[in-house]
Amino acid sequence: MLILQRKNNQSLTIGDNINITILEIGNDWVKLAIDAPKEISILRTELLEAASANQEAASSHLNEGSISQIKNLINQSKNSENT
């Protein structure tokens, strides 16, 4: 991990095509401008963590009992269509 200290309006470059500029500095926050190619995903960490938690919650609700219930419903639907 690289730790840098930057002042307002100073920048840093990552690779050949990513620039990060400090726009404003508050008491407990920093406003950044990130210039990167569109194909590079830039997400706030808390959004990634929330998405991961949602996926875990969804997968825990879909257990073997749920899967067998879904299969039964599909089979019942097929049987009712055939009669």
C-alpha positions as CSV (number, residue, x, y, z in Angstrom):
1,M,0.0,0.0,0.0
2,L,1.3,3.4,-0.9
3,I,0.4,6.3,1.4
4,L,0.6,9.8,0.0
5,Q,0.0,13.3,1.4
6,R,-1.5,15.7,-1.1
7,K,-2.7,19.3,-0.8
8,N,-5.7,21.0,-2.5
9,N,-5.4,21.0,-6.3
10,Q,-2.5,18.5,-6.3
11,S,-2.8,15.3,-8.4
12,L,-1.4,11.9,-8.7
13,T,-1.2,9.5,-11.7
14,I,-1.8,5.8,-11.7
15,G,-0.4,4.0,-14.7
16,D,-0.6,5.9,-18.0
17,N,-4.2,6.9,-18.0
18,I,-5.6,7.5,-14.5
19,N,-5.4,10.8,-12.8
20,I,-6.7,11.7,-9.3
21,T,-6.9,15.3,-8.3
22,I,-7.8,16.7,-4.8
23,L,-10.5,19.3,-5.4
24,E,-11.5,20.2,-1.8
25,I,-10.5,19.3,1.7
26,G,-12.8,19.5,4.7
27,N,-12.4,18.7,8.3
28,D,-13.3,15.0,7.8
29,W,-13.7,14.6,4.1
30,V,-11.9,15.0,0.8
31,K,-13.4,15.7,-2.7
32,L,-11.6,13.8,-5.4
33,A,-11.8,14.1,-9.2
34,I,-10.9,10.8,-10.9
35,D,-10.1,10.9,-14.6
36,A,-10.0,7.3,-16.0
37,P,-11.0,5.4,-19.1
38,K,-14.7,4.4,-19.2
39,E,-13.8,0.7,-19.2
40,I,-12.3,1.1,-15.7
41,S,-14.9,0.6,-13.0
42,I,-14.8,3.1,-10.1
43,L,-17.0,2.2,-7.2
44,R,-17.2,3.3,-3.6
45,T,-16.2,0.5,-1.3
46,E,-19.4,0.7,0.8
47,L,-21.4,0.0,-2.4
48,L,-19.3,-3.1,-3.1
49,E,-19.8,-4.3,0.5
50,A,-23.5,-3.7,0.3
51,A,-23.8,-5.6,-3.0
52,S,-21.8,-8.5,-1.5
53,A,-24.0,-8.6,1.6
54,N,-27.2,-8.6,-0.6
55,Q,-25.8,-11.5,-2.6
56,E,-25.0,-13.4,0.5
57,A,-28.5,-12.8,2.0
58,A,-30.1,-13.8,-1.3
59,S,-28.1,-17.0,-1.6
60,S,-28.8,-18.0,2.0
61,H,-32.5,-17.7,1.4
62,L,-32.3,-20.0,-1.6
63,N,-31.5,-23.3,0.1
64,E,-32.2,-26.9,-1.0
65,G,-35.8,-26.7,0.4
66,S,-36.5,-23.6,-1.7
67,I,-35.0,-25.3,-4.8
68,S,-37.1,-28.4,-4.4
69,Q,-40.2,-26.2,-3.9
70,I,-39.4,-24.3,-7.1
71,K,-38.9,-27.6,-9.0
72,N,-42.3,-28.9,-7.7
73,L,-44.0,-25.7,-8.8
74,I,-42.5,-26.0,-12.3
75,N,-43.6,-29.6,-12.5
76,Q,-47.1,-28.7,-11.4
77,S,-47.2,-26.0,-14.0
78,K,-46.1,-28.4,-16.7
79,N,-48.6,-31.0,-15.6
80,S,-51.5,-28.5,-15.7
81,E,-50.5,-27.4,-19.2
82,N,-50.5,-31.0,-20.4
83,T,-54.0,-31.8,-19.1
